Amino acid sequence: MEYIDVIWRHELASEPVRLVSELDGARFETRKLEFFRDGTVGFASTGAATGSTNLGLVPVPCLAEINADPEFDGTAMTPEEFEVLWLLHARPAKH
């Protein structure tokens, strides 16, 4: 598994400003968090998703390719860093 944290610089109110993903060996997302400007966080995994957040349908480019676009600033993260964010934000809605 690989873990990435990508800041997306844009002015679109409906799009996330930070994307945090867990990638499998083929670079497909297995879990993802999307952080929005208004403070909300969406999540998606193979078993659940919230709001407009979904797993990507194509492999995620390598960080060098992501960072070649000035709108993005991506870094690698540790599995432990990802898990902290996942446990904090990927909670099913309470009814």
BAKE-385323 format. One record per atom (N, C-alpha, C, O): atom name; z, y, x. Coordinates in nm, 4 decimals. Example, Ala and Ser with C-alpha at 12.3 -4.5 7.8 and 13.67 -1.06 7.14 Angstrom:
2
+------+----------+----------+----------+
! name !        w !        v !        u !
+------+----------+----------+----------+
!    N !   0.7800 !  -0.5690 !   1.3190 !
!   CA !   0.7800 !  -0.4500 !   1.2300 !
!    C !   0.7800 !  -0.3300 !   1.3200 !
!    O !   0.8465 !  -0.3319 !   1.4236 !
!    N !   0.7080 !  -0.2250 !   1.2850 !
!   CA !   0.7140 !  -0.1060 !   1.3670 !
!    C !   0.7870 !   0.0030 !   1.2900 !
!    O !   0.8039 !   0.1138 !   1.3409 !
+------+----------+----------+----------+
***
This chain:
95
+------+----------+----------+----------+
! name !        w !        v !        u !
+------+----------+----------+----------+
!    N !   0.0000 !  -0.1190 !   0.0838 !
!   CA !   0.0000 !   0.0000 !   0.0000 !
!    C !   0.0000 !   0.1244 !   0.0877 !
!    O !   0.0525 !   0.1259 !   0.1990 !
!    N !  -0.0607 !   0.2278 !   0.0328 !
!   CA !  -0.0612 !   0.3587 !   0.0969 !
!    C !  -0.0119 !   0.4593 !  -0.0064 !
!    O !  -0.0339 !   0.4420 !  -0.1263 !
!    N !   0.0542 !   0.5636 !   0.0404 !
!   CA !   0.1119 !   0.6643 !  -0.0484 !
!    C !   0.0665 !   0.8017 !  -0.0031 !
!    O !   0.0781 !   0.8362 !   0.1145 !
!    N !   0.0141 !   0.8812 !  -0.0979 !
!   CA !  -0.0346 !   1.0143 !  -0.0626 !
!    C !   0.0212 !   1.1198 !  -0.1576 !
!    O !   0.0522 !   1.0923 !  -0.2735 !
!    N !   0.0326 !   1.2402 !  -0.1050 !
!   CA !   0.0846 !   1.3554 !  -0.1784 !
!    C !  -0.0174 !   1.4672 !  -0.1585 !
!    O !  -0.0364 !   1.5150 !  -0.0467 !
!    N !  -0.0830 !   1.5089 !  -0.2670 !
!   CA !  -0.1925 !   1.6051 !  -0.2568 !
!    C !  -0.1630 !   1.7283 !  -0.3417 !
!    O !  -0.1391 !   1.7183 !  -0.4620 !
!    N !  -0.1653 !   1.8434 !  -0.2774 !
!   CA !  -0.1551 !   1.9715 !  -0.3467 !
!    C !  -0.2971 !   2.0139 !  -0.3842 !
!    O !  -0.3880 !   2.0096 !  -0.3014 !
!    N !  -0.3151 !   2.0550 !  -0.5102 !
!   CA !  -0.4460 !   2.0998 !  -0.5587 !
!    C !  -0.4345 !   2.2472 !  -0.5953 !
!    O !  -0.3653 !   2.2828 !  -0.6907 !
!    N !  -0.5030 !   2.3335 !  -0.5189 !
!   CA !  -0.4986 !   2.4771 !  -0.5412 !
!    C !  -0.6119 !   2.5175 !  -0.6366 !
!    O !  -0.7296 !   2.5092 !  -0.6015 !
!    N !  -0.5752 !   2.5607 !  -0.7555 !
!   CA !  -0.6724 !   2.6024 !  -0.8567 !
!    C !  -0.6018 !   2.6882 !  -0.9604 !
!    O !  -0.4804 !   2.7075 !  -0.9540 !
!    N !  -0.6782 !   2.7393 !  -1.0555 !
!   CA !  -0.6234 !   2.8263 !  -1.1605 !
!    C !  -0.6311 !   2.7625 !  -1.2991 !
!    O !  -0.6090 !   2.8315 !  -1.3987 !
!    N !  -0.6611 !   2.6352 !  -1.3084 !
!   CA !  -0.6777 !   2.5674 !  -1.4369 !
!    C !  -0.5412 !   2.5290 !  -1.4942 !
!    O !  -0.4704 !   2.4464 !  -1.4366 !
!    N !  -0.5053 !   2.5879 !  -1.6054 !
!   CA !  -0.3728 !   2.5645 !  -1.6646 !
!    C !  -0.3539 !   2.4202 !  -1.7104 !
!    O !  -0.2413 !   2.3703 !  -1.7121 !
!    N !  -0.4618 !   2.3531 !  -1.7473 !
!   CA !  -0.4503 !   2.2174 !  -1.8029 !
!    C !  -0.4553 !   2.1067 !  -1.6975 !
!    O !  -0.4443 !   1.9888 !  -1.7311 !
!    N !  -0.4718 !   2.1435 !  -1.5716 !
!   CA !  -0.4835 !   2.0433 !  -1.4650 !
!    C !  -0.3599 !   2.0443 !  -1.3764 !
!    O !  -0.2952 !   2.1480 !  -1.3617 !
!    N !  -0.3258 !   1.9286 !  -1.3163 !
!   CA !  -0.2086 !   1.9226 !  -1.2285 !
!    C !  -0.2304 !   2.0016 !  -1.0998 !
!    O !  -0.3436 !   2.0229 !  -1.0563 !
!    N !  -0.1195 !   2.0442 !  -1.0402 !
!   CA !  -0.1240 !   2.1151 !  -0.9129 !
!    C !  -0.0782 !   2.0260 !  -0.7968 !
!    O !  -0.0908 !   2.0629 !  -0.6800 !
!    N !  -0.0251 !   1.9085 !  -0.8312 !
!   CA !   0.0178 !   1.8120 !  -0.7288 !
!    C !  -0.0081 !   1.6723 !  -0.7829 !
!    O !   0.0233 !   1.6413 !  -0.8978 !
!    N !  -0.0663 !   1.5887 !  -0.6969 !
!   CA !  -0.0965 !   1.4500 !  -0.7331 !
!    C !  -0.0311 !   1.3590 !  -0.6297 !
!    O !  -0.0551 !   1.3732 !  -0.5098 !
!    N !   0.0495 !   1.2676 !  -0.6751 !
!   CA !   0.1183 !   1.1743 !  -0.5863 !
!    C !   0.0765 !   1.0342 !  -0.6287 !
!    O !   0.0972 !   0.9943 !  -0.7433 !
!    N !   0.0171 !   0.9591 !  -0.5347 !
!   CA !  -0.0409 !   0.8298 !  -0.5714 !
!    C !   0.0017 !   0.7175 !  -0.4790 !
!    O !   0.0215 !   0.7365 !  -0.3590 !
!    N !   0.0154 !   0.5990 !  -0.5389 !
!   CA !   0.0314 !   0.4740 !  -0.4664 !
!    C !  -0.1055 !   0.4063 !  -0.4713 !
!    O !  -0.1612 !   0.3864 !  -0.5793 !
!    N !  -0.1598 !   0.3709 !  -0.3544 !
!   CA !  -0.2926 !   0.3120 !  -0.3460 !
!    C !  -0.2850 !   0.1697 !  -0.2934 !
!    O !  -0.2071 !   0.1399 !  -0.2029 !
!    N !  -0.3677 !   0.0808 !  -0.3517 !
!   CA !  -0.3734 !  -0.0562 !  -0.3012 !
!    C !  -0.4657 !  -0.0620 !  -0.1789 !
!    O !  -0.5155 !   0.0412 !  -0.1338 !
!    N !  -0.4883 !  -0.1810 !  -0.1261 !
!   CA !  -0.5690 !  -0.1982 !  -0.0057 !
!    C !  -0.7125 !  -0.1522 !  -0.0195 !
!    O !  -0.7768 !  -0.1203 !   0.0806 !
!    N !  -0.7643 !  -0.1481 !  -0.1413 !
!   CA !  -0.9002 !  -0.1002 !  -0.1668 !
!    C !  -0.9002 !   0.0480 !  -0.2056 !
!    O !  -1.0040 !   0.1025 !  -0.2430 !
!    N !  -0.7835 !   0.1131 !  -0.1968 !
!   CA !  -0.7641 !   0.2556 !  -0.2260 !
!    C !  -0.7726 !   0.2897 !  -0.3744 !
!    O !  -0.7983 !   0.4047 !  -0.4099 !
!    N !  -0.7514 !   0.1917 !  -0.4608 !
!   CA !  -0.7398 !   0.2188 !  -0.6039 !
!    C !  -0.5953 !   0.2557 !  -0.6336 !
!    O !  -0.5027 !   0.2003 !  -0.5743 !
!    N !  -0.5763 !   0.3503 !  -0.7265 !
!   CA !  -0.4419 !   0.3891 !  -0.7655 !
!    C !  -0.3747 !   0.2767 !  -0.8442 !
!    O !  -0.4346 !   0.2173 !  -0.9338 !
!    N !  -0.2498 !   0.2490 !  -0.8092 !
!   CA !  -0.1695 !   0.1535 !  -0.8853 !
!    C !  -0.0573 !   0.2248 !  -0.9616 !
!    O !  -0.0111 !   0.1775 !  -1.0654 !
!    N !  -0.0148 !   0.3394 !  -0.9080 !
!   CA !   0.0803 !   0.4264 !  -0.9767 !
!    C !   0.0480 !   0.5700 !  -0.9362 !
!    O !   0.0059 !   0.5957 !  -0.8234 !
!    N !   0.0684 !   0.6636 !  -1.0299 !
!   CA !   0.0368 !   0.8029 !  -1.0013 !
!    C !   0.1302 !   0.8945 !  -1.0788 !
!    O !   0.1676 !   0.8665 !  -1.1927 !
!    N !   0.1668 !   1.0046 !  -1.0143 !
!   CA !   0.2408 !   1.1142 !  -1.0774 !
!    C !   0.1544 !   1.2393 !  -1.0691 !
!    O !   0.0925 !   1.2661 !  -0.9662 !
!    N !   0.1506 !   1.3155 !  -1.1777 !
!   CA !   0.0807 !   1.4433 !  -1.1802 !
!    C !   0.1806 !   1.5525 !  -1.2175 !
!    O !   0.2448 !   1.5456 !  -1.3223 !
!    N !   0.1934 !   1.6525 !  -1.1316 !
!   CA !   0.2862 !   1.7636 !  -1.1519 !
!    C !   0.2069 !   1.8851 !  -1.1985 !
!    O !   0.1091 !   1.9248 !  -1.1351 !
!    N !   0.2502 !   1.9438 !  -1.3103 !
!   CA !   0.1792 !   2.0561 !  -1.3694 !
!    C !   0.2534 !   2.1870 !  -1.3437 !
!    O !   0.3738 !   2.1882 !  -1.3179 !
!    N !   0.1794 !   2.2959 !  -1.3513 !
!   CA !   0.2312 !   2.4291 !  -1.3249 !
!    C !   0.3512 !   2.4624 !  -1.4145 !
!    O !   0.4417 !   2.5340 !  -1.3717 !
!    N !   0.3528 !   2.4114 !  -1.5379 !
!   CA !   0.4618 !   2.4425 !  -1.6310 !
!    C !   0.5872 !   2.3575 !  -1.6088 !
!    O !   0.6846 !   2.3692 !  -1.6831 !
!    N !   0.5842 !   2.2722 !  -1.5063 !
!   CA !   0.7008 !   2.1905 !  -1.4743 !
!    C !   0.6973 !   2.0499 !  -1.5311 !
!    O !   0.7818 !   1.9677 !  -1.4958 !
!    N !   0.6019 !   2.0200 !  -1.6181 !
!   CA !   0.5930 !   1.8845 !  -1.6713 !
!    C !   0.5328 !   1.7909 !  -1.5667 !
!    O !   0.4596 !   1.8329 !  -1.4770 !
!    N !   0.5662 !   1.6634 !  -1.5813 !
!   CA !   0.5160 !   1.5610 !  -1.4906 !
!    C !   0.4636 !   1.4455 !  -1.5745 !
!    O !   0.5347 !   1.3912 !  -1.6591 !
!    N !   0.3389 !   1.4087 !  -1.5500 !
!   CA !   0.2804 !   1.2918 !  -1.6152 !
!    C !   0.2800 !   1.1753 !  -1.5186 !
!    O !   0.2786 !   1.1946 !  -1.3970 !
!    N !   0.2811 !   1.0544 !  -1.5726 !
!   CA !   0.2729 !   0.9376 !  -1.4849 !
!    C !   0.1827 !   0.8332 !  -1.5452 !
!    O !   0.1608 !   0.8284 !  -1.6663 !
!    N !   0.1306 !   0.7488 !  -1.4566 !
!   CA !   0.0487 !   0.6358 !  -1.5003 !
!    C !   0.0706 !   0.5196 !  -1.4047 !
!    O !   0.0876 !   0.5375 !  -1.2841 !
!    N !   0.0695 !   0.3995 !  -1.4626 !
!   CA !   0.0759 !   0.2758 !  -1.3849 !
!    C !  -0.0102 !   0.1740 !  -1.4581 !
!    O !  -0.0715 !   0.2057 !  -1.5601 !
!    N !  -0.0148 !   0.0531 !  -1.4068 !
!   CA !  -0.0945 !  -0.0487 !  -1.4749 !
!    C !  -0.0365 !  -0.0846 !  -1.6112 !
!    O !  -0.1067 !  -0.1419 !  -1.6946 !
!    N !   0.0905 !  -0.0520 !  -1.6353 !
!   CA !   0.1529 !  -0.0898 !  -1.7611 !
!    C !   0.1870 !   0.0228 !  -1.8559 !
!    O !   0.2250 !  -0.0028 !  -1.9701 !
!    N !   0.1744 !   0.1488 !  -1.8112 !
!   CA !   0.2146 !   0.2608 !  -1.8963 !
!    C !   0.1488 !   0.3890 !  -1.8474 !
!    O !   0.1058 !   0.3991 !  -1.7325 !
!    N !   0.1418 !   0.4871 !  -1.9380 !
!   CA !   0.0899 !   0.6183 !  -1.9021 !
!    C !   0.1444 !   0.7212 !  -2.0001 !
!    O !   0.1821 !   0.6880 !  -2.1125 !
!    N !   0.1478 !   0.8474 !  -1.9556 !
!   CA !   0.1919 !   0.9559 !  -2.0430 !
!    C !   0.0847 !   1.0629 !  -2.0492 !
!    O !   0.0137 !   1.0874 !  -1.9517 !
!    N !   0.0740 !   1.1261 !  -2.1644 !
!   CA !  -0.0160 !   1.2394 !  -2.1805 !
!    C !  -0.1567 !   1.2114 !  -2.1342 !
!    O !  -0.2160 !   1.1091 !  -2.1682 !
!    N !  -0.2096 !   1.3040 !  -2.0560 !
!   CA !  -0.3464 !   1.2924 !  -2.0065 !
!    C !  -0.3539 !   1.2223 !  -1.8716 !
!    O !  -0.4623 !   1.2111 !  -1.8144 !
!    N !  -0.2415 !   1.1751 !  -1.8196 !
!   CA !  -0.2392 !   1.1114 !  -1.6880 !
!    C !  -0.2865 !   0.9669 !  -1.6983 !
!    O !  -0.2341 !   0.8884 !  -1.7773 !
!    N !  -0.3860 !   0.9335 !  -1.6175 !
!   CA !  -0.4396 !   0.7976 !  -1.6115 !
!    C !  -0.4682 !   0.7615 !  -1.4675 !
!    O !  -0.4853 !   0.8492 !  -1.3828 !
!    N !  -0.4734 !   0.6318 !  -1.4399 !
!   CA !  -0.5137 !   0.5876 !  -1.3072 !
!    C !  -0.6626 !   0.6122 !  -1.2894 !
!    O !  -0.7402 !   0.6017 !  -1.3843 !
!    N !  -0.7017 !   0.6453 !  -1.1665 !
!   CA !  -0.8428 !   0.6678 !  -1.1369 !
!    C !  -0.9237 !   0.5393 !  -1.1503 !
!    O !  -0.8706 !   0.4292 !  -1.1361 !
!    N !  -1.0512 !   0.5549 !  -1.1775 !
!   CA !  -1.1409 !   0.4399 !  -1.1952 !
!    C !  -1.2201 !   0.4070 !  -1.0700 !
!    O !  -1.2897 !   0.3056 !  -1.0654 !
!    N !  -1.2100 !   0.4917 !  -0.9683 !
!   CA !  -1.2799 !   0.4699 !  -0.8422 !
!    C !  -1.1794 !   0.4823 !  -0.7279 !
!    O !  -1.0734 !   0.5424 !  -0.7453 !
!    N !  -1.2116 !   0.4261 !  -0.6109 !
!   CA !  -1.1198 !   0.4383 !  -0.4970 !
!    C !  -1.0971 !   0.5842 !  -0.4583 !
!    O !  -1.1878 !   0.6668 !  -0.4681 !
!    N !  -0.9763 !   0.6148 !  -0.4146 !
!   CA !  -0.9401 !   0.7495 !  -0.3696 !
!    C !  -0.9935 !   0.7680 !  -0.2274 !
!    O !  -0.9762 !   0.6801 !  -0.1430 !
!    N !  -1.0580 !   0.8815 !  -0.2005 !
!   CA !  -1.1074 !   0.9060 !  -0.0640 !
!    C !  -0.9929 !   0.9106 !   0.0362 !
!    O !  -0.8771 !   0.9293 !  -0.0013 !
!    N !  -1.0259 !   0.8933 !   0.1640 !
!   CA !  -0.9246 !   0.9030 !   0.2692 !
!    C !  -0.8759 !   1.0470 !   0.2782 !
!    O !  -0.9428 !   1.1386 !   0.2304 !
!    N !  -0.7595 !   1.0673 !   0.3394 !
!   CA !  -0.7013 !   1.2015 !   0.3474 !
!    C !  -0.7912 !   1.2995 !   0.4213 !
!    O !  -0.7958 !   1.4171 !   0.3855 !
!    N !  -0.8621 !   1.2541 !   0.5230 !
!   CA !  -0.9526 !   1.3441 !   0.5956 !
!    C !  -1.0604 !   1.3983 !   0.5022 !
!    O !  -1.0954 !   1.5161 !   0.5089 !
!    N !  -1.1126 !   1.3130 !   0.4157 !
!   CA !  -1.2150 !   1.3559 !   0.3202 !
!    C !  -1.1553 !   1.4489 !   0.2144 !
!    O !  -1.2159 !   1.5500 !   0.1787 !
!    N !  -1.0371 !   1.4148 !   0.1648 !
!   CA !  -0.9689 !   1.5009 !   0.0672 !
!    C !  -0.9454 !   1.6390 !   0.1278 !
!    O !  -0.9730 !   1.7409 !   0.0644 !
!    N !  -0.8944 !   1.6416 !   0.2503 !
!   CA !  -0.8585 !   1.7675 !   0.3150 !
!    C !  -0.9794 !   1.8475 !   0.3623 !
!    O !  -0.9642 !   1.9632 !   0.4014 !
!    N !  -1.0979 !   1.7896 !   0.3599 !
!   CA !  -1.2195 !   1.8642 !   0.3940 !
!    C !  -1.2522 !   1.9672 !   0.2872 !
!    O !  -1.3258 !   2.0624 !   0.3131 !
!    N !  -1.1978 !   1.9489 !   0.1666 !
!   CA !  -1.2161 !   2.0447 !   0.0579 !
!    C !  -1.0997 !   2.1435 !   0.0625 !
!    O !  -0.9842 !   2.1019 !   0.0529 !
!    N !  -1.1273 !   2.2739 !   0.0771 !
!   CA !  -1.0179 !   2.3714 !   0.0902 !
!    C !  -0.9259 !   2.3814 !  -0.0309 !
!    O !  -0.8177 !   2.4391 !  -0.0204 !
!    N !  -0.9662 !   2.3266 !  -0.1461 !
!   CA !  -0.8786 !   2.3282 !  -0.2634 !
!    C !  -0.7628 !   2.2289 !  -0.2498 !
!    O !  -0.6636 !   2.2395 !  -0.3219 !
!    N !  -0.7748 !   2.1322 !  -0.1574 !
!   CA !  -0.6766 !   2.0250 !  -0.1476 !
!    C !  -0.6036 !   2.0257 !  -0.0143 !
!    O !  -0.6598 !   2.0609 !   0.0894 !
!    N !  -0.4780 !   1.9862 !  -0.0196 !
!   CA !  -0.3961 !   1.9687 !   0.1007 !
!    C !  -0.3186 !   1.8390 !   0.0825 !
!    O !  -0.2148 !   1.8364 !   0.0165 !
!    N !  -0.3697 !   1.7318 !   0.1414 !
!   CA !  -0.3082 !   1.6006 !   0.1250 !
!    C !  -0.2363 !   1.5531 !   0.2490 !
!    O !  -0.2797 !   1.5782 !   0.3614 !
!    N !  -0.1247 !   1.4837 !   0.2272 !
!   CA !  -0.0481 !   1.4246 !   0.3364 !
!    C !  -0.0071 !   1.2830 !   0.2976 !
!    O !  -0.0005 !   1.2487 !   0.1796 !
!    N !   0.0200 !   1.2028 !   0.3978 !
!   CA !   0.0747 !   1.0692 !   0.3739 !
!    C !   0.2234 !   1.0824 !   0.3445 !
!    O !   0.2895 !   1.1758 !   0.3900 !
!    N !   0.2742 !   0.9874 !   0.2678 !
!   CA !   0.4177 !   0.9840 !   0.2428 !
!    C !   0.4659 !   0.8398 !   0.2593 !
!    O !   0.3855 !   0.7466 !   0.2584 !
!    N !   0.5946 !   0.8222 !   0.2739 !
!   CA !   0.6502 !   0.6881 !   0.2911 !
!    C !   0.6683 !   0.6225 !   0.1548 !
!    O !   0.6761 !   0.6914 !   0.0531 !
!    N !   0.6749 !   0.4899 !   0.1522 !
!   CA !   0.7041 !   0.4224 !   0.0256 !
!    C !   0.8360 !   0.4700 !  -0.0351 !
!    O !   0.8480 !   0.4815 !  -0.1571 !
!    N !   0.9334 !   0.4973 !   0.0491 !
!   CA !   1.0643 !   0.5413 !   0.0004 !
!    C !   1.0550 !   0.6782 !  -0.0660 !
!    O !   1.1170 !   0.7007 !  -0.1700 !
!    N !   0.9783 !   0.7699 !  -0.0074 !
!   CA !   0.9599 !   0.9020 !  -0.0674 !
!    C !   0.8915 !   0.8897 !  -0.2034 !
!    O !   0.9289 !   0.9577 !  -0.2990 !
!    N !   0.7911 !   0.8026 !  -0.2111 !
!   CA !   0.7224 !   0.7815 !  -0.3380 !
!    C !   0.8194 !   0.7266 !  -0.4425 !
!    O !   0.8220 !   0.7751 !  -0.5556 !
!    N !   0.8982 !   0.6274 !  -0.4065 !
!   CA !   0.9905 !   0.5640 !  -0.5015 !
!    C !   1.0920 !   0.6628 !  -0.5576 !
!    O !   1.1258 !   0.6567 !  -0.6758 !
!    N !   1.1407 !   0.7536 !  -0.4735 !
!   CA !   1.2353 !   0.8548 !  -0.5212 !
!    C !   1.1706 !   0.9375 !  -0.6313 !
!    O !   1.2306 !   0.9580 !  -0.7368 !
!    N !   1.0479 !   0.9854 !  -0.6076 !
!   CA !   0.9775 !   1.0644 !  -0.7090 !
!    C !   0.9471 !   0.9807 !  -0.8327 !
!    O !   0.9622 !   1.0282 !  -0.9453 !
!    N !   0.9042 !   0.8563 !  -0.8122 !
!   CA !   0.8697 !   0.7683 !  -0.9250 !
!    C !   0.9912 !   0.7455 !  -1.0147 !
!    O !   0.9820 !   0.7591 !  -1.1367 !
!    N !   1.1040 !   0.7111 !  -0.9549 !
!   CA !   1.2246 !   0.6839 !  -1.0334 !
!    C !   1.2740 !   0.8091 !  -1.1058 !
!    O !   1.3325 !   0.7995 !  -1.2138 !
!    N !   1.2508 !   0.9256 !  -1.0469 !
!   CA !   1.2939 !   1.0515 !  -1.1081 !
!    C !   1.2051 !   1.0931 !  -1.2240 !
!    O !   1.2545 !   1.1475 !  -1.3228 !
!    N !   1.0743 !   1.0686 !  -1.2140 !
!   CA !   0.9801 !   1.1243 !  -1.3106 !
!    C !   0.9099 !   1.0246 !  -1.4026 !
!    O !   0.8605 !   1.0644 !  -1.5081 !
!    N !   0.9039 !   0.8994 !  -1.3671 !
!   CA !   0.8273 !   0.8023 !  -1.4475 !
!    C !   0.9196 !   0.7283 !  -1.5438 !
!    O !   0.9457 !   0.6088 !  -1.5291 !
!    N !   0.9672 !   0.8019 !  -1.6408 !
!   CA !   1.0584 !   0.7425 !  -1.7394 !
!    C !   0.9901 !   0.7406 !  -1.8761 !
!    O !   0.9326 !   0.8407 !  -1.9190 !
!    N !   0.9966 !   0.6292 !  -1.9420 !
!   CA !   0.9388 !   0.6262 !  -2.0773 !
!    C !   1.0085 !   0.7265 !  -2.1678 !
!    O !   1.1276 !   0.7535 !  -2.1528 !
!    N !   0.9341 !   0.7802 !  -2.2597 !
!   CA !   0.9908 !   0.8756 !  -2.3557 !
!    C !   1.0955 !   0.8063 !  -2.4425 !
!    O !   1.0780 !   0.6918 !  -2.4842 !
!    N !   1.2028 !   0.8768 !  -2.4684 !
!   CA !   1.3081 !   0.8216 !  -2.5547 !
!    C !   1.2777 !   0.8591 !  -2.6986 !
!    O !   1.2385 !   0.9724 !  -2.7268 !
!    N !   1.2957 !   0.7629 !  -2.7908 !
!   CA !   1.2671 !   0.7874 !  -2.9319 !
!    C !   1.3945 !   0.8040 !  -3.0118 !
!    O !   1.3891 !   0.8254 !  -3.1329 !
+------+----------+----------+----------+
***
